[in-house]
Amino acid sequence: MRVDVRGLEVDPEALEGALAPALAHVRRDGILAYPTATVYGFGGRTTPPALAALSALKRRDPERPFLLLIPHDDAVSGLVWTDEARELARAFWPGALTLVLADPHGRYPTGVRGAGGGVAVRRSPHPVVRALVEALGEPLTSTSANLPGAAPASDAAGVARVLEGAGPSGDTVVVVDGGTLPPSPPSTLVDCTGAEPRVLRSGAVPLDRLRCVLPRLSAPSSAPPPPPETRLP
């Protein structure tokens, strides 16, 4: 596995030019590592080659879906925005809240579309990944930068160690170094595919804050959640 680390000053005015090599790499269906609101993530485009490369890197079933980081709400055409999903997005995006939206017409490929027909989406508040997806102009897949059973990386050096542990490969992963991230819980996950939204996983946005927007929102079940959409960073 070849690693290309790109150091960045997190300066919004200089980010577009600094990210040019990373954007060129991802547009060629390459894999990136980048900082998010919670941990460093791996991701790429939603094309079959990029999804296959990301699944291989993470050593996971290709049918197990990745979430999408999006530049704006309209970037995921075809997904169903319920009134409740819109309210949550207005209140907490950009932020560490992941919403699962229905894809009734199957417009999204296996690899981002879950077995139940949902697609998990989020707008990140981190300036680096926000600049990435805005310049890319399309969703970017995201999964935590770690191998199975290990803690996610919180800095570029940690990402490099993950990639070294991934073993030999002819692929190159471009690491966008946005500095060290503070400890953080994963994003909160809310399923908005049904008649009533439900919390699938507690996380960085606590339930009491969500209930300020949707007072009747139910707490997550204590039982292990069955759908693959719940296993997200």
C-alpha positions in Angstrom: 0.0 0.0 0.0 1.5 3.3 -1.1 0.8 6.3 1.2 0.9 9.9 0.0 0.5 12.3 3.0 -0.6 15.8 2.1 -0.1 18.3 4.9 -2.6 21.2 5.1 -3.0 24.4 7.0 -6.7 24.5 7.8 -7.2 27.9 6.2 -10.6 28.1 4.3 -9.2 30.6 1.8 -6.2 28.3 0.9 -7.9 25.0 1.0 -9.1 24.7 -2.6 -5.7 25.0 -4.1 -4.1 22.8 -1.4 -6.6 20.0 -2.0 -6.1 19.9 -5.8 -3.8 16.8 -5.7 -6.3 14.9 -3.5 -9.2 15.9 -5.7 -7.4 14.7 -8.8 -6.7 11.4 -7.1 -10.3 10.8 -6.0 -11.6 11.8 -9.5 -9.4 8.9 -10.8 -11.4 6.6 -8.4 -8.6 6.7 -5.9 -9.1 6.4 -2.1 -8.5 9.3 0.3 -8.1 9.5 4.0 -9.3 12.7 5.5 -10.4 14.3 8.9 -14.1 14.3 9.7 -16.0 15.7 12.7 -15.3 12.6 14.7 -12.3 10.5 13.4 -10.2 10.2 10.2 -12.1 8.5 7.5 -11.4 6.6 4.2 -13.5 7.4 1.2 -13.9 7.9 -2.5 -16.5 8.2 -5.2 -19.6 6.0 -5.6 -18.3 4.3 -8.7 -17.9 0.5 -8.8 -14.0 0.7 -8.9 -13.8 3.1 -6.0 -16.4 1.1 -3.9 -14.5 -2.1 -4.6 -11.2 -0.6 -3.6 -12.6 0.8 -0.4 -14.3 -2.5 0.6 -11.0 -4.3 0.0 -9.0 -1.8 2.1 -11.5 -2.2 5.0 -11.7 -6.0 4.5 -15.4 -5.9 4.6 -18.3 -7.4 2.7 -18.9 -5.3 -0.5 -22.6 -5.3 0.2 -22.1 -3.7 3.6 -22.8 0.0 2.9 -20.7 3.1 3.5 -22.2 6.4 4.4 -22.1 9.5 2.1 -20.7 12.9 3.0 -22.5 15.4 0.9 -21.9 19.1 0.0 -25.6 20.1 0.2 -29.0 18.4 0.6 -29.8 18.4 -3.1 -26.6 16.4 -3.8 -28.5 13.2 -3.1 -31.3 13.3 -5.7 -33.7 10.4 -5.6 -33.6 10.0 -1.8 -36.8 10.7 0.2 -36.5 13.7 2.5 -39.3 13.4 5.1 -40.4 16.5 7.0 -38.6 15.2 10.1 -35.4 14.5 8.2 -35.5 18.1 6.9 -36.0 19.5 10.4 -33.1 17.5 11.8 -30.8 18.5 9.0 -31.7 22.2 9.4 -31.0 22.0 13.1 -27.8 19.9 13.2 -26.1 20.1 9.9 -23.2 20.6 9.3 -22.6 18.3 12.3 -22.1 14.8 13.7 -25.6 13.6 12.8 -26.1 10.8 10.2 -29.5 10.5 8.6 -30.7 7.3 6.8 -33.0 8.2 3.9 -35.0 5.9 1.7 -33.9 5.1 -1.8 -37.2 3.7 -3.1 -36.1 3.5 -6.8 -32.8 1.9 -6.1 -30.8 4.7 -7.7 -27.8 4.2 -5.4 -25.4 1.2 -5.8 -24.7 -1.7 -3.5 -22.0 -0.4 -1.3 -23.9 2.7 -0.2 -27.5 1.4 -0.3 -28.3 -0.8 2.7 -30.3 -4.1 2.5 -33.4 -2.2 3.8 -33.2 0.3 1.0 -31.7 3.2 3.0 -28.7 5.4 2.3 -26.9 7.1 5.2 -25.9 10.8 4.6 -24.2 13.5 6.5 -22.9 17.0 6.1 -19.6 17.3 8.0 -18.6 20.5 9.9 -14.9 19.9 9.4 -13.5 22.5 7.0 -11.2 20.1 5.2 -13.8 17.5 4.3 -16.4 20.2 3.6 -14.0 21.8 1.1 -13.4 18.4 -0.4 -17.0 17.5 -1.1 -17.9 21.0 -2.2 -15.0 21.1 -4.8 -15.8 17.5 -5.8 -19.4 18.4 -6.4 -20.7 15.0 -5.6 -21.0 12.7 -2.5 -17.9 11.2 -1.0 -18.1 7.8 0.7 -16.9 7.6 4.3 -15.9 4.9 6.7 -13.6 5.2 9.8 -9.9 4.9 9.1 -9.1 1.6 10.9 -9.0 -2.1 10.3 -11.5 -4.5 11.8 -11.3 -4.6 15.6 -8.9 -1.6 15.9 -9.6 2.0 17.0 -10.0 4.6 14.3 -7.1 6.9 13.6 -7.2 10.5 15.0 -4.3 11.9 13.0 -2.4 11.3 9.8 0.4 9.3 11.5 -2.3 6.9 12.8 -3.8 6.6 9.3 -0.3 5.7 7.9 0.0 3.0 10.5 -3.4 1.6 9.5 -2.3 1.5 5.9 0.9 -0.2 6.8 -1.1 -2.9 8.6 -3.3 -3.3 5.5 -0.5 -5.1 3.8 1.1 -4.8 0.3 -1.0 -3.4 -2.5 -0.4 -1.5 -5.7 -2.9 1.1 -4.7 -2.1 4.6 -3.4 -4.1 6.2 -0.7 -3.7 10.0 -0.4 -3.9 11.1 3.2 -5.2 14.7 3.7 -3.5 15.8 6.9 -5.9 18.1 8.8 -4.1 17.8 12.1 -5.0 15.8 15.3 -8.7 15.4 16.1 -9.9 15.6 19.7 -11.5 12.5 21.2 -15.1 12.2 20.0 -18.0 9.7 20.0 -19.2 8.6 16.6 -22.0 10.4 14.9 -25.6 9.9 16.1 -27.6 7.8 13.6 -31.3 8.4 12.9 -33.3 6.3 10.5 -35.8 8.5 8.6 -37.0 5.8 6.2 -40.2 4.9 8.0 -43.4 6.7 9.1 -41.7 7.7 12.4 -37.9 8.5 12.7 -36.0 6.4 15.2 -32.5 6.7 16.7 -30.4 3.7 15.7 -27.3 4.7 17.5 -26.5 7.3 20.2 -23.5 9.4 19.5 -22.1 12.9 19.4 -25.5 14.6 19.2 -27.4 13.6 22.4 -31.0 12.4 22.4 -32.2 15.4 24.5 -30.9 17.8 21.8 -32.6 15.8 19.1 -35.9 15.9 21.1 -35.7 19.7 21.1 -36.6 19.4 17.4 -38.6 16.1 17.4 -40.0 15.7 21.0 -41.4 12.2 20.2 -38.2 10.8 18.9 -37.6 7.3 20.4 -34.5 6.3 22.2 -32.3 3.6 20.5 -33.0 0.0 21.4 -30.5 -1.7 23.8 -30.5 -4.7 21.5 -27.9 -5.0 18.8 -29.2 -3.2 15.7 -29.7 -5.5 12.8 -29.4 -3.3 9.7 -26.0 -2.8 8.2 -26.6 1.0 7.9 -26.0 1.3 11.7 -22.4 0.2 11.5 -21.0 3.7 10.6 -18.3 6.0 11.9 
